[in-house]
Amino acid sequence: MFAVRLHGRGGQGIVTTAELLAVAVFDEGAHAQAFPTFGSERTGAPVAAYCRIDDVPIRTHEPITVPDALIVADPSLFAQVDVLAGLRADGFLVINATGAPAAVAGLAGSPARVCLVPATAIAVRHIGRAVPGTALLGAFAAITGRVGLPALVRAIEERFPADVARTNAAAAREAYETVRATWTETTHA
């Protein structure tokens, strides 16, 4: 099983992001499960969402404490939440940032694979709003290979009306291509 934990703030679409990932994985023939956890339901409050990916049916439903990958929509959460808790030493870390947050500096030299992507800037350029989820999924697809870009685009097209889908798919594509052009297994923050 491949476990993904997503961190963001209320209003950033992190729950939808997890659901899109699960739908895309399911579209490719694998099993997937997505669900959120959050405290106060208000804009700006920390939100976590989870997605499990497997080749067999998934029976467990508890929060993911030892993720294979983390997707972080808001790097300011590193100062508020233990975002890195439980990340596998060889795990993937996709962060919506252009520079590595101080909390990630401790990963230098570790086998964790850190990918920084300007997802908010990409989202604003394509979508017109600071909703980085689809761009982060594009980056996730590029570094992990756990889901393909065509499946992500189909999931986006199924979820949103045509105009919204078009702009979100463009954000996912740009992030995917940007990361693919610069990513190597030895890339670290």
N, C-alpha and C positions, 0 to 999 in steps of 0.2 A: 504494500500500500504506500502511496506517495501522499504525504500530508502537507497542506498549505494553510498557513495562517495569515490573514490579511488584517492590517491595522490602519485605521483612518479616523476621521471625525464625522460626527453626524452631519449629513448634508453633502458629503463628498461622493456618495454612491458606492461605498465599500460593500454593502450587502448585495447590491445589484451586481457588483464586480464578481463576487464569489459565485453568484447564481449564473452569470454568463459563462464563467470558467466551467462550471459543472455541466451546463447545457452543451458547450462546445466539446467537452470530453465525451459526453454521452453520444453526441452526434458522430464521433469517430469510432463508436462501438465499445468503449470502455464503460465501466460503472463509475458513478460520481455521486457525491453528496455535498450539499452546501447548506450552511445555516449560520445565523448570527448570534452574538451575545452583546448586550450593551446594558449600561446602567440607566442613567436618566436619559429619557428620549428627547434630547434637545439638540438643536444645531450647535455644532462645535464640541460636543461631548465625545470622549474616546469611544470608539466602536471597534469590535473585533468580529471578524467573520471567518469561517472555516470552509475548506473544500478538501474532500478526500477523493483520491483517484485510485482505481484498482481494476484488475482484469476480472475479478470475481465480485459477486454481490457484497455490499458493505453492510455489516450488521451493527457496528458500534455507532453511538451517537453522542459521545461526550466531547467536550472541547479538546482541541489538539494542543497537547503540552510539549510534544517533541516534534516540531515540524521539520520537514525536509526542505521547505522553502517558506520565506516570509516575503510578503508584499506590503510595503509601507507607503501609504498615500500622503502622509504628513510627517516630515522629519522632526517637527517640534515635539512629537509624541515620545521621542527618545528621552526627553527631560521629564516626562510625566508618567510613563508606563515602562515596565521592563520588557520592551519590545523583543529583545534578543533572547529572552528566557527560553531555554530548551532547544534552541536552534542546533541542529546536528553540526558537528565539526566540518563536515563536507557539504553542508547545505547551501542553498541559494538565497541571496538576499537582494531583492529588487526594491530600490528606494527612489521615490520621487524627489530628486535633488540633483543639483549640478556639482555640489561639493560634498564630501563625506562628513556626516555629523560626527562630533567628537566620540560618541559611543561606539562608532564603527571603527575608530582608529585602533581599538584593542584587537580587532580582527586581522590587522596587518600581519602577514606571515602565516596566518592560519589557512587551512585548506578551504574555508568558506568562500564561496564565489559571490562577490559583491558587484552589483550592477547599478550604477546611477543613471537615471534617465530624467530629463526635464519634462516630466509628464504633464505638469500643470501648464507649462508654456505651450506644449503640443496641443493640449486640450483647448486652451484659449484660442490658439491659432485656427483650429479646425471647428470646434464646437461653439466657441464664443463664451464659454463658461469654464470656471476652474473645477472641472470634474475629471480627475486624472485616471479613473478606473480603466477605461478601454486602452489608453496608452500604456498603462502599467501591464495590462494583459498581453499587449503586443510584445513588450520587453520580456515578460515571463516566458512567452512562447519561444522567443529568440534564444534565450539562454538555457532553457531546460529541455526543450524538445518534447515536453509532456503533452502538448496540444499544438495543432497546426494553425497557422494563420487563416487558411480557408474556413476551418471549423469555427474559429472565433468570429470571423466576419458573418458567417451564417447565423450564429447565435445572436449577434448584434442585430442583424436584419429581422430575425424572428421576434425580438423583444421590443423594438422601437418602431415608431412610424417612419416612413421612408426618408424624410429629410433628416430626422434625428439619427437614424441608422447610417445614412451616408456620411455624416460628419464624424460620428463615432468610429465608424470603420476606417475612415481616413486617418484618424488619430492613432488607432491600433496599427495600421500599416506603417505610418511614419516612425513610430517607436520601434516596431519590429525591424524595419530596414536600418534605422540608425544604430540600433544595438548590434544587428548582424554585421554591419560594416566595421564596427570597432571591437567587438567582443572576441576574446580568446579565453581559454580555460585558465590562463594565468593572470587574467585581468582582475585586479583588486582595487579597492578604494584607495 
